[in-house]
C-alpha cells in the first residue's frame, strides 16, 4: 500500500528554526508537495520538489531525497502566525496526490 | 481574481437523505477533485475529473457520485447520507500540467445525524 508518515505534532519557539520530516512509500513518484493549513481553513500551497535537493522560498525551504523516500520542510525565524498544520503529499504513478495526516506545529512565545 | 467556492459552508442533514455539495471554480482548470478530511487522516480522494464529462473514482468513492457538465462546476452528491460521512469536504482544482499545484475551496462541514 501507499504510505506517507509525518510527526503528529511539534512544538517550537518564536524566532527559532523547525524541521518537519516526511517519509513516503508510494507506487511511483511524480513530485512532492508541502501545504499549510490553518485551523478551520483550506490547505494552501507552500512548495514543490520533483528533483533531489533543496528548494528555498523566503523563510521556508523544502528538501527532497528520492532514493531515501524522504523530504523535510524547514521553517526559519518562526512567527506566531506559523502555528498551523503542515501537510506532505506525493503525486503517485497515476498522478494522484497521496496525503500524509499532517503535522500540527505549535509556536510558543 | 480567479477563485474556487463551495456551498453550503455548513450543512446538517439526516441519515438517508440525499445531499449535494456545490463546487465552482473560475480558474478555468480542467482538473477538479473532491476530498474529505477527518481527524487523524490525511485528505482522502473521493472523486476527480480531468475535463468535461470525465469522472473517476478515488480512494473512498462508495456512497458518493459526481458529474461534470461544464468546466467550472463539479457537484458532489451523497446518495443516501450516512453518519460515517460526517466530515469536512474540500473541493480543489489544478491545471493539466505536470507539477501543477492544487487550489482548494474553503470547505464544507457536513454533519449527518
Interface residues (C-beta under 8 A of the other chain):
Chain A: X4 X30 X31 X33 X41 X42 X43 X44 X45 X48 X50 X87 X89 X96 X97 X98 X99 X100 X101 X102
Chain B: X40 X41 X42 X43 X44 X45 X48 X58 X90 X98 X99 X101 X102 X103 X104 X105 X106 X107
